[in-house]
Amino acid sequence: ASAAGKFAPVWKVPARSLAGAVIGGLLLGYGARLAFGCNIGAYFSGILSGSLHAWLWLPAAFVGSTLGVRLRPLFGLAVEKTPAASSC
C-alpha cells in the first residue's frame, strides 16, 4: 500500500473513543495481572483443574461485560443492535 501511494492512515480519533480504549486496556491489563496471566486462559485452565477461581471468574466476567456494554455510550460508542427478524 505504501509503494502504491495508498497508505493513508487517519489519526483523527475522538477523545472519548481514545479514553475508552485506554481505560479498557488498563482494565484488561489489571484483570490479567489479577489472574496471573490471560483471563480466559485462567478460566479454562481453572475449570480443567477443578479450581474454585474459574467458577468465580464466570459470573464476574458476565457482570463486567454487561457493565462494559452499558458504559459504551458514555464514550460515544454505539451499542450494536441486531436487526429484527422478519416473519415470512
Buried (B, 14 or more C-beta within 10 A) or exposed (E): EEEEEEEEEEEEEEEEEEBBEEEBEEEEEEBBEEBEEEBEEBBEBBBEEEBEBBEEBEEEBEEBEEEEEEEBEEBEBEEEEEEEEEEE
